[in-house]
Amino acid sequence: MEENIETHKEEQTTINEAVQKPVEKKPSITEKFGKKMPSFKFKFNFDLKMLPQKIMHTLREYRRVILVSKKPDIEELSNISKVAAIGILIIGFLGFIIQSIFNLIK
């Protein structure tokens, strides 16, 4: 029984010490950086010598996308149109139902 009381007292003292420890204060921005505040501006790495190469690379990418893409045939276009129309109808019907419920609640 005495051992339990002593261990309980030891646990209580460690809890009290943990509670009484001072909380470490984080330095404020002015303390951390002084009068000079950090700059968060985005800086461009602009090199005129690389500009033509970047433009040519971009044009090649555009050309590659155009060559890979194809014009949809009538069947594919009709399927896409049907799916889009069904989606619009479902969303419109749900909106109508929600609006009707809110009007009935008022």
C-alpha positions in Angstrom: 0.0 0.0 0.0 2.8 2.4 0.9 4.5 1.6 -2.4 1.4 2.6 -4.3 1.2 5.9 -2.4 4.9 6.7 -3.1 4.6 5.9 -6.8 1.5 8.0 -7.0 3.3 10.9 -5.3 6.2 10.5 -7.8 3.8 10.5 -10.7 2.1 13.5 -9.3 5.4 15.4 -9.0 6.4 14.5 -12.6 3.0 15.7 -13.8 3.3 19.0 -11.8 6.8 19.5 -13.2 5.5 19.0 -16.7 2.7 21.4 -16.1 5.0 24.1 -14.6 7.6 24.0 -17.4 7.7 27.3 -19.2 6.4 27.2 -22.7 9.0 28.0 -25.3 8.2 31.2 -27.0 8.5 31.3 -30.8 10.3 34.3 -32.1 8.2 36.9 -33.8 8.9 37.8 -37.4 10.7 41.0 -36.5 12.9 39.2 -34.0 13.7 36.5 -36.5 14.4 38.7 -39.5 15.1 42.1 -37.9 14.0 45.2 -39.8 14.5 43.5 -43.1 11.4 41.5 -43.9 11.6 38.5 -46.2 10.5 39.0 -49.8 7.9 36.6 -51.1 7.9 38.0 -54.6 8.2 35.5 -57.5 11.4 36.1 -59.4 11.6 35.3 -63.1 14.7 33.7 -64.5 14.5 35.4 -67.9 17.3 34.6 -70.4 17.0 36.2 -73.8 19.4 33.6 -75.3 17.1 30.8 -74.4 13.9 32.5 -75.6 14.0 31.2 -79.2 14.6 27.7 -78.0 11.7 27.9 -75.6 9.4 29.2 -78.3 10.4 26.5 -80.7 9.9 23.8 -78.0 6.4 25.1 -77.3 5.5 25.2 -81.0 6.7 21.6 -81.4 4.5 20.6 -78.5 1.5 22.3 -80.1 2.2 20.6 -83.4 2.5 17.2 -81.7 -0.9 17.6 -80.0 -2.6 18.7 -83.3 -1.1 15.7 -85.1 -2.2 13.2 -82.4 -5.7 14.6 -82.2 -8.4 13.5 -84.7 -11.8 14.7 -85.8 -14.6 12.6 -84.2 -16.8 10.7 -86.5 -20.6 11.0 -86.4 -21.2 8.0 -84.0 -18.7 9.3 -81.5 -20.1 12.8 -81.6 -23.7 11.5 -81.1 -22.6 9.4 -78.1 -20.9 12.3 -76.5 -23.9 14.5 -77.2 -26.3 11.9 -75.6 -24.2 11.6 -72.5 -23.9 15.4 -72.1 -27.6 15.8 -72.6 -28.4 13.1 -70.0 -26.1 14.7 -67.5 -27.7 18.2 -68.0 -31.1 16.7 -67.6 -30.2 14.9 -64.4 -28.6 18.0 -62.8 -31.5 20.1 -63.9 -34.0 17.6 -62.4 -32.0 17.5 -59.1 -32.0 21.3 -59.0 -35.8 21.4 -59.6 -36.4 18.8 -56.8 -34.2 20.7 -54.3 -35.8 24.1 -55.2 -39.3 22.5 -54.8 -38.3 21.1 -51.4 -37.1 24.5 -50.2 -40.3 26.2 -51.4 -42.4 23.6 -49.5 -40.4 24.2 -46.3 -41.0 28.0 -46.4 
